[in-house]
């Protein structure tokens, strides 16, 4: 999920959420202000307050909108092969190279996840977000089993395992300077999938 979901905002609400996303990626949560969101929107700050109560209401609405768009995109996924679909998720989370905006997006996600430790609204969002990703991965695995492409396994356990590994990678790449470790992690994830998920010809 990235700024792609805001390429063509429809209506005032989406314009405000697009401005929130851009300001959040540029400044991070700590330095995010309504004024900076207004600068991205290029409209009166009073318009923002007309629709939203404040900074956290905006950020949470932005996150929810992106999650909704992710769910819709996954529902429209044109890839038929379960293995291709599963590996696309892994590719997105473990991409060895990221442009500066996507790197900042991951860093901002880490910053917001940290707020979930003491803010129930953020905890509720990330609980729902993780469940959405878990459910999507489990669905892909289940379809792979039904098609004979995957071996018999526990789809929910596979989803939880992958999400835990991928979320850990997200945290690490957002808090260290190097990414040399990513190649080894990807190899181990691939080995796990080959051993525990993908069917063999034997």
N, C-alpha and C positions, 0 to 999 in steps of 0.2 A: 504494500500500500504506500502510495506516495502522492505527490502533487498531481499525478495523472487524473485523480478523481475530481480535481478542481479545474481541469483544462477548460471546461465550458460551463461555468456556474449558471444555474437557472434561477433567477429571482434574487431578491434581496437577501434572503436567508443564506443561500449558498455563497453569495458574494461575501457576506460577512464571515462565513466559515472558511472560505478560501483565504481571506485576508488574515484570519486567525492562524491558519496553518503556516502561511508564509512568515508571519511575524514570530511565530513559535520556533520555526526552524532557524530563523536568522538570529534570534536573541536568546532562545532557551526560555524555560518556564520562569526562572528566577527574575529575569530582566524583562519579562513580557508585561506590557501595560496596555490599557485601553487606547491610550494615545498612539502607541506604536501600531496597534491593530488599525486604528483610524487612518494612520499614514498609508498603510497598505491598501486600505479600502478607498482612500481618496474621497471620502464622504464625511459628513458631520458625525462626531462621536455620539451625539444625541440619538442618531439613528440606531447605533449599536445598543444603547441603553433601552431603547424602545422595544427591542427584541430579546435582550438578554440582561440578566441581573448583574453580571460582573465577569471578572476574568475566569474564574473556575467554571462558571456556567458555560462560557464560550468554549473553553478548552474541552470540557467533557462533551459538549454538543458536537464539537469538531471530531473528537475520537469516535463517538457513536455514529456519526455520518460516514466516516471512513470505514468503520466496521460493517455498516449496512451495505455500502457499495462493494466491499470485499465479498460479502455473502452473495450479492446479486451477480457479481462477476464469476464467482465459482459455480453458481447455478447455471451460468451460460457457457461454461467451459466446453470448448469444441474438441478437446483431446479425448479420444475414445479409449486409448490404452491406459490402464490403471498405473502401470509402471511409469509411463511418461508423466502422468499427472502428479504422482507422488514425488518424482525426482524434480519436477518443476518447483514444488514447495521447498525442497531441500536446497535447490540451486538459489532460490531467492534469499534464503536465510544464510547460506554459507558462500555467497559470491565472494571470490578472492579480491575483486576490485570493486570499489564503490566510488561514484562521483561525490563531490563535496556535499551536495544537498542530501543525498541518501545517507551519507555517513552522519551528517548532522541530525537527520530524522531518527536514526537508530539511537544516537546519543540523547536526543530529546525524549524518546520513548523510555530509555533507561531512567532519566530524570523523573518522569511522570510515574513510572512504576515504583520508584522509591517513595513517592508520596502515599502510595497505597498502604505503607506501613502504619500510617496514623490518620489517614483520611478515608473514611468508609465509602465516600462517593467514588473515589478513584479505585478503591479495592473492589467495589461492585462492578465497575467497568471492566477491569482487567480479569476478574473472575469470569465475566460473560465472554470477553474476548478470547480467553484461553479455551473456554468450553467450545466456542465456535470453531477455533482451529482444531481442537481435539476431535470434534464431531466430523469436521470435513475430512481429516486424515483417516479417521476410522471408517468413514463411508467409502473412501477410495480403496482401503485395504479390504473391506467386506466385498466390494464389487470385484476386486482382483481375485479373491477366493472363489466367488461364484463363477467367474469366467475361466477358472483353472489356471490363471496366470500366477497366483500366489499360493503358497502352501497353507495348510490349516494352521491358524494362529489366532491369537486373541486381538481383534482389531482395536479395542479400547486400550489395551496394554501397549500395543505398538504405537498408537497415537500419543499416549502419555510419555512413552520413552523418547520418541522423536521430539516432541515439544519441549521436554526437559533439556535435552541435549542442545536443541536449537536456541532455546531461550538463554541457556548458559553461554552459548557462543555469542549471542547478542550482547549480553552483559560484558563479556571479556573484550570483544572487539571495540566496545564503546569506552573502555577504561584503560586500555594499554596502547602503546604506540606502534607495536609491530603486529603483523598478521601471518608470520611465518608458520605459526602453529595451525592455521586454518587447513592447510593441505593435509596434515596428518589426521585432523578431526574428520575431514571429509572422507578420507580413506577408511577410517573406522566406522563411520556411518554407513558407507557403502558395503563394508564387510558385514555389518549387522543385518542390513537388508538382504544381502545375498544369502546369509546363513539362516535367518529367521523368518524372512517374509517371501522372497521370490521363489517360485517353484523351479525345480531343476528338471532336466530331461531324463534323469535316472529312473 
